[in-house]
């Protein structure tokens, strides 16, 4: 499934791009993420925890930057992880693009996600909502770091500078039901709009 998100930062696009090219910065700002090891050659070992309603999944794996264009301010990341309890896998190809937006910068993230296991039961609509929440938290922390110079608190004696793991906020049951119902109604309405073939 393809999930797209975007956010704006009140800073020079080149500065925002450089900030997001540092894996330690991204791990420090992304909710539920932990950078475990720098493997070199733009490869990193890490963990990420995702919570959707009552379901929590924790993945560990490797992410690698496979494309980078400083002039166009784009980068492509490939990530491959496994559920720590062996209940599923997650693969993602994430493309980031930073463009000017007024006096600041606009960051666009397009993630092609393939997921199996307990999170696969949720449809694209719910996963897109969760992704939007997580990117919203990422955006808030990026703005704090770039616009206000705030630094996250790093764990002591950690092999790399990594923040405490922060979970994405759980979705309330009523909100989860609302999203599921909206998806059903949308599909039903689409069927009504589709003309039936003449007999």
C-alpha positions in Angstrom: 0.0 0.0 0.0 1.2 3.5 -0.8 0.9 6.1 2.0 1.7 9.7 1.4 2.2 12.4 4.1 3.6 15.9 4.1 4.5 18.7 6.6 6.0 22.1 6.6 9.0 23.5 8.5 9.8 27.2 8.9 13.4 26.9 7.8 15.5 26.9 4.7 14.8 23.7 2.5 18.6 22.9 2.3 18.8 23.0 6.1 15.7 20.8 6.5 17.1 18.3 3.9 20.5 18.1 5.7 18.8 17.6 9.0 16.7 14.7 7.7 19.7 13.0 6.1 21.1 12.3 9.5 19.7 9.0 10.7 20.3 10.0 14.3 18.1 13.0 13.9 15.3 11.0 12.3 15.4 8.3 15.0 15.4 11.1 17.7 12.2 12.6 16.2 10.2 9.6 14.9 7.8 8.2 17.5 8.4 4.6 18.5 11.8 4.4 16.7 15.2 3.5 18.2 18.5 3.5 16.3 20.4 0.5 17.6 23.5 0.4 15.4 25.2 2.3 12.6 26.3 -0.4 10.1 28.1 2.1 7.8 27.5 2.6 4.1 24.2 4.4 4.9 22.8 1.3 6.6 21.3 1.2 10.1 19.9 -1.4 12.4 16.9 -0.2 14.4 13.6 -0.9 16.1 10.1 0.6 15.7 7.0 0.1 17.7 3.5 0.7 16.3 0.2 0.6 18.3 -3.2 0.4 16.6 -6.0 0.3 19.1 -5.4 -2.8 21.3 -2.7 -4.2 18.9 0.9 -3.5 19.3 3.7 -4.6 17.0 7.4 -4.2 17.5 9.7 -4.6 14.5 13.5 -4.8 14.3 15.5 -4.8 11.1 17.8 -2.8 8.8 17.2 0.4 6.9 19.5 1.6 4.1 19.5 4.9 2.1 19.8 3.6 -1.5 19.4 7.0 -3.4 20.3 10.5 -2.5 20.2 13.7 -4.5 21.2 16.8 -2.6 20.4 19.1 -5.6 16.9 17.9 -5.9 16.7 17.3 -2.1 15.4 13.8 -2.5 16.3 10.5 -0.8 15.0 6.9 -1.0 15.2 4.6 2.0 14.6 0.8 2.0 13.6 -0.9 5.3 13.1 -4.5 6.0 12.0 -5.7 9.5 10.5 -8.6 11.4 8.1 -8.7 14.3 10.2 -9.3 17.5 7.7 -12.1 18.4 7.9 -13.7 14.9 4.3 -12.7 14.1 4.9 -10.9 10.9 7.2 -8.8 8.7 7.3 -5.2 7.3 9.0 -3.9 4.2 9.0 -0.3 3.1 10.4 1.9 0.3 10.2 5.5 1.5 10.8 8.4 -0.8 11.4 11.9 0.8 11.4 15.2 -1.1 12.0 18.6 0.3 10.8 21.6 -1.7 10.5 25.4 -1.0 7.2 26.5 0.5 6.9 30.2 0.9 9.7 31.2 3.3 10.1 27.7 4.6 10.2 24.1 3.4 7.6 21.4 2.5 8.6 17.8 3.3 6.7 15.0 1.3 7.0 11.4 2.4 5.7 8.6 0.1 5.9 5.2 1.6 5.2 1.9 -0.3 4.5 -0.4 2.6 4.1 -4.2 2.6 3.1 -5.7 5.9 2.1 -9.1 7.2 1.0 -10.4 10.6 -1.4 -8.9 13.1 -1.2 -5.4 11.6 -2.2 -6.7 8.2 -5.8 -7.1 9.4 -6.2 -3.3 9.3 -7.0 -1.8 5.9 -5.2 1.0 4.1 -7.5 3.7 5.6 -6.6 2.8 9.2 -2.9 2.4 8.5 -2.9 5.7 6.7 -4.5 7.4 9.7 -1.9 5.9 12.0 0.9 6.9 9.6 -0.5 10.4 9.6 -0.4 10.6 13.4 3.2 9.3 13.5 4.3 11.8 10.8 2.5 14.5 12.7 4.6 13.8 15.8 7.7 13.6 13.6 6.9 17.0 12.1 6.4 18.5 15.6 9.7 17.2 16.8 11.6 18.3 13.7 10.2 21.8 14.0 11.2 21.9 17.7 14.8 20.8 16.7 15.2 23.1 13.7 13.1 26.1 14.5 13.7 26.3 18.3 17.0 24.4 18.7 15.5 22.0 21.2 17.5 18.8 21.8 16.0 15.4 22.8 17.3 13.7 25.9 19.7 10.9 24.9 20.0 7.7 26.9 23.3 7.4 28.9 25.9 4.8 27.7 24.0 4.2 24.5 26.1 3.0 21.6 24.5 5.7 19.4 22.6 8.9 20.4 19.0 7.5 20.6 16.0 8.9 22.4 13.7 6.9 24.7 11.2 4.9 22.7 8.0 6.8 22.3 4.9 4.9 21.2 2.5 6.4 18.7 -0.7 7.4 20.5 -3.2 4.5 20.6 -6.4 5.0 18.6 -9.6 5.0 20.7 -12.1 2.3 20.0 -14.8 4.7 18.9 -12.4 6.4 16.5 -11.3 3.1 15.1 -14.9 2.1 14.5 -15.6 5.4 12.8 -12.7 4.9 10.4 -13.8 1.3 9.6 -17.4 2.5 9.0 -16.3 5.3 6.8 -14.3 2.9 4.7 -17.3 0.6 4.3 -19.6 3.5 3.3 -17.1 4.8 0.8 -16.8 1.4 -0.9 -20.6 1.1 -0.9 -21.0 4.6 -2.4 -18.4 3.8 -5.1 -20.4 0.7 -6.1 -23.6 2.8 -6.4 -21.8 5.3 -8.6 -20.4 2.6 -10.9 -22.9 2.1 -13.8 -24.2 -1.5 -14.2 -23.6 -3.1 -17.6 -26.6 -3.2 -19.9 -28.2 -6.6 -20.2 
